[in-house]
Amino acid sequence: MSPDLSVAVGSVRLKNPVLTASGTFGYGLEFLPFLDLAELGGLVTKGLSPKPRRGNPPERIVETPAGMLNAIGLQNVGVDAFIAEKLPLLRPHDTAVVANVFGETEGEYVEVLEKLDGAAGIAAVELNVSCPNVEAGGMIFGNDPKALAQVVRVCRRATRLPLWVKLSPNVTDIRETARAAEAEGADAISLVNTFVGMAVNVEKRRPVLANGSGGLSGPAIRPLAVWLTWQVRRAVKIPIVGMGGIMTGRDAVEFLLAGASAVQVGTANFVTPRAAVDVIDGLRAWLAERGIKAAAELTGALKSAEAASVPA
């Protein structure tokens, strides 16, 4: 018998625990030539702002050892165009659509949320309070527990949709921001966004990225992200959606055992557009080989708590 892959992230039911991560999968429609979106547990849209954004100038992406640096700058079509042009094309596909939301101010977050709240076909919203590649908003909110609490508070009031908060790893103690989000009504925590990094063109003696720095993602950050998932699991009671360098079903199992209820696949989508489906197939095979009946059994099932304790 094939294992049951269905999971729940709070009130959001997913047919399997694998979603695509924001900013790595467009609006999902771009991937239709390569896969059936109904195979996914869900997809998370590019970050949506009140108005269209052109993003940062090139160079915006550079490969690094076992990873990638990006400084896209949240290029997107804007929430109105998303609702009018993208969402109607997504509705026929049997998968959960999670709208990632970005604002430079609290008011901009609220504006986007209020528009999405009345749009059919949204399963949840994910607050991007952690992008390292913009001058305003983003990580400015996510790095300060008080600022994070404030923006989550006003966003909670602005929407009836399940509210996921995507945390930055670029903080001293991620448990503080996780607790702040939970206290203000977040329904789930997504973690982690990218780590700040830099690549240097040694011949020209200047940064490769026009933005100077960028967000590091990919397999290079996976052990860090698993560790942060484990830390947050012990700090909050709300569900966690884990991400960071997941390339295979086994990688996804690491996050589930560390405490995630679901996972997002990001950088792997640039390697192969069917990466998330490959992760689902790999997870199903891993469970079947071990006679595990349901993926949900893995969440938080890490046995060696002592081995995962904070280093002295």
N, C-alpha and C positions, 0 to 999 in steps of 0.2 A: 504494500500500500504506500502510495506517495505521501510524504509528510505534509502536514497542514502548515502552510506558510503564512496564513493570515495572522495579523497582529492588530493591536489597538494602540493609538497614541492619544490617550485621553478619550474623547468622544469620536475621534476620527478613526474609522475602520479602514484598514488597508488589506488588499488581497495577498500582499507579501510585504516584507519589511524593507524593500529597496526602492528609494526614490532617487531622482537625479538632482544634483545640487544646483542652486541658483548661480547663474552666470556661466555655466558650463554646458547648457543644453538649450540655449535660446529660449523660445516660447514653446518648445516641444515640436512645433510644426516643421521646423527645419530638419528633424530627424525622421520624418515619416517615410522617406525613401529607404530607410535602413531597418526600421523595426515597427512593430505594432505597439502603439502607446499603451494599449490595454494589457500588455505583458508586464508593465511596470506597476509597482505598488503606488507610485505617484510621481509627479514631477513638480519641481519648484521653479517658478518663472524667474527671469532676470529681474533684478530689483526695479520696482516701479516707483517713479517720482511723479509729482503733480504735472510737470511739463516734460517734454522730450529733452534728453540730454545727449550731447555728442560725445561725451567722455573725454579722456585725455588724448593729447597728440601722440603719434608713434615716435619711437618704438614703445610698444605697450606690453609685449610678451617676450620672454627669453627663457630658453630651456636651461636647467641647472642639473647637476648630478642627482638623479632620482627625484626630480621635481621640476617645478616651473615657477617663474616669477611673473606676475601680471600687475599691470597698473591701468586697467581698462577705464576706470573712473565712472562706472555705473552708467554706461551708455544704454539708453532704453527709449522706447517709443512714447512713454508717458502713459499714465493710467487711463486717460480717455480713449486713446487709440487702442490700448490693450483690450478694454471692454468692448469697443465697437468692432474691432477688426480681428483680434486674436482669439478672444474667449469663445465667440460663437463657433469657431472652427475646432476648438478643443472639446466642447460639450459632448459631441457624439462619441468620443472615445471613453471607454470604461476604465478610467483611472482617476486618482485623486489629484486635483489641481491645487497646489499651494502657492499663493501669491506672495512673493517677497516684496517688502515695502521699504522704501528709503525716503528720508526727508532731511533737509538741511536744518530745519527747525521743528519744534513740536507741532506747530500748526500745519506744516507740510505733511507730517506723518498722519495727522488727523484727517486732513483733506483727502489723502489717498484711501485711507481706511473707510471713510464714510461713503466714498464712491463704490468701493468694492463690496461694502456691506449690502448694497442693493442689487448686486449683480449675481445672477444665477450661475451655478457651476463652480463656485469656489469652496473647497473643503476646509481650508484654514488659511490664515495669513502668518507670514514669518517676518518679524521685524529685523531689518538689517541695522543693527546698532554697532557694527563692528568692522565696516569696510575700512582698510588702511589707506585707500588710494584716492581719497577726496579731501578737499580743504575744509569743508564744513559738514557737520553731521557725522554719520558713521561712527568711527572709533572714538570721536569726542564724547559721544554719549556712552559708549560701551566700556570705556576705561574708568569711569567714575561711578561707583555704586549709587551715589545720590542722584546724579544726572540720569542714570539708567532707570532708577526707580521712578523718577518724575515722568520720563517719556513713556514708560510702560503704563503708569497710572492713567495718563491722558488717553493713551491708545486703548486701554481696556474699556474706558467709557465710550469710545468712539465706534466700537464694533461689537456685534453679537457673535462674530465668527470665532472659532478656536484661535487662540493667540499663541504663536510660538515665538520665542525670542532667541535670536542667533548671537551667541556670545563671542567675544574676542579672546584669543589666547594671550594677547599682549598686555597682560595685567599681572600684578604681583600675586594675587590669590583669586583664581576664577570662582572659588566657592562664594566669595562676597557678592559678585555680580549675579551669580545664579540665585542666591538667596533673595537678593533685592528684586529680581524679576518674579520669583515665586510669590513674594509677599505682596506684590502689586497686581496679582491676578493672572500671571502668565499660565497658560495651560500646558506648555511644554517648553523645554530648552533644546535648542539646536546648538551643537558645538562640534568642532570649532571652525571659525573663519580662519583666514590665512595668517601666517606669521610674517612680520615685517622683515624684509631682507633687501639686499642690494647685490647687483652684479656689475663688475667694472670692465670696461674696454681698456686694456692695459696699453694698447698702442696709442689710442687717442687720449688716454688718461682722464676719462670721464665715465660717469655711469652709463650703462647700456640703455636703461629705460629713460625716456624723456622726463618722466616724473621723478627721477632720482632713485627712489625706492619703490618696492612693489610688495605684493603679497605672495609668500612662498606656500606652495601646495604640492601635493603628490606624495609618493611613497616615503620621501625623506621625512615627512612630518608624522607618519602614522604612529610610531611609538609614543610621540608626544601627545597626540590626540587621544589615543587609547588611555593613557595615564590621566589626562584631564577628564575624560569621561568617567573614569573610576572615581576620581576625586569628587566630581559633582554628584555622582550617584549617591554618595554617602552624605551629601550636604542638603539635598532637596528630596521631596517626595513626588514631585510631578515627573511625567515621562521625559526621557531624553532621546533626541534624534542625533546619532553620532556620525561624524564624518572626518575625513583626513587621510587621503592616500589609499583609499580602498580600491583594489584592483581585482580581487578574486573573492569567491565565496568564503574562503577561509579567513580573509581579512575582515569580512563582515562579521564572522563569528566572533572575532576578537572583541569588536565593539559591543556586540550583544552580551557576551559574557561579562564585560566590564560594566554593564548596566544600561545599555541603550535598548529601547524598544523597537527602533527602526534605524536605518542608516541612509546616508545620501552618498551617491557616487559622483565625483566631480572631475578631477583632472583626467581620469581614465577615459572620459568621453572624447578627449582630444586624441587619444591613442587609437581608439576604435569606437565608432558611433554605437556599437552594440554592447558596450562595456557593462552597462547596468543589467542587461539581459544575461550576459555571461556570469555576472555576480549572482543573479537569482538562480541560474542553473547550477552554479557551483555550490551555493548554499543548500539547494534541494538535495544534491548528490551527497554532500557532507552529512546531512541529517540522515538520509536513507542508509548510508554505509554504516552508521552507528545505531540504527534502529530507534532514533529519536522521532517521536510522533509529531511534534509541533515546534516550530521555530520559537514560539513564545516561551517555551520551557528554558531557553538559553538566557533570557534577560536577567542579568544580575547573578548568574549562576557561577561566577568565578569562585573557586574553592579556597584559594590561598590568600585570604585577606591579609595575613601577616606579611606575606611576601610583597604585597602592594602597598604597604604602609609608607608614610612619608619618610624619606631618608633623613637621618640625623644631620 
